[in-house]
Amino acid sequence: MRQWKTWRAQMLFAGAVMVAACGGGRDAGDAAGGADTAAAVDSASLSAAIALTLDSLDAPEAARFDPELGVYFVSNVNGSPLGKDGNGYISRVTRDGKVDSLKFIAGGRGGVKLDSPKGIAIQGDTLWVADIDAARAFNKRTGKPIATVSLVGKAKFLNDAAVGPDGAIYFTDTGVADDGKGGMSHPGPDRVFRIEDRKATVALEFKDKPGPNGITWDSAGSKFVILSFQGKSIYRWAPGDSAPTVVTEGPGMMDGIEAMGDGRFVVSTWTDSSLFVLDGERITKLVGGLPGAADIALDRERGRIAVPLLTENRVEFVDLKR
């Protein structure tokens, strides 16, 4: 955990080294056409409060809620964010914030290869996980491995995952790498990869180095919404577009994003340890006190957000008040 805190401090105070806070939320329900039928958060003014805490985790980086099973999947880096150590794991947690299976999927067990898992997307019964330079697929019901799509030599730091409108899986690549000095450099390129039929192609390459992080599909706008971690830009982009469009600027160090179902989005940021609501070009702070807030998950029916605190080894559950 010292590595994560050191990199965060470097980003905050020196501004020269990329801190590898990872993943973002995504909305497989939107891509599957289920978002419009899910319970949407009331469009009236919102407030929120931390409702409960789940601790004793190992650098939890991303969460994803599955409304079909009624559980959260939480990825645990359990070591270096770039370490190919084989000890990453994914926990299964009830919607009440209790551990159902701490190591539901665990590297080195049952034929599973998992190093430093981050963003998660769900497509049918398949759980897709970003794992440094590999996209790994597992059965969401049994945890058994299904496939590994290698991006060795192509991707540097797969971060978040989302199901697209075409059924393909899209992964952000933040473009960071080990600097050989115990921290991280940012050589790029910064990209979005598309995976279909177990084949990966580059769908988007950023001309600058924003450090693309969280990604989710916006069914209403027919675009992906992509967060930058290195910069402050929030982008919209559709497959086939040559370049993304900047929607607005956020506070920076933005990590996870989830669609609320009413045209708004919840976004996590490390800059002031908070969640904020993105409504068009407008940004409103929702709740603070969330250091290292990484890739979030939203249970729309309950209005509950799971917020992995990467550097704190815990997940906070935030309840929206309508």
Secondary structure, 3 states (H helix, E strand, C coil): CHHHHHHHHHHHHHCCCCCCCCCCCCCHHHHCCCHHHCCCCCCCCCEEEEEEEECCCCCEEEEEEECCCCEEEEEECCCCCCCCCCCCEEEEEECCCCEEEEEEEECCCCCCCCCCCCCEEEECCEEEEEEECEEEEEECCCCCEEEEEECCCCCCCEEEEEECCCCCEEEEECCCEECCCCCEECCCCCEEEEEECCEEEEEEECCCCCCEEEEEEECCCCEEEEEECCCCEEEEECCCCCCCEEEEECCCCEEEEEECCCCCEEEEECCCCEEEEEECCEEEEEECCCCCECECEEECCCCEEEEEECCCCEEEEEEEEC
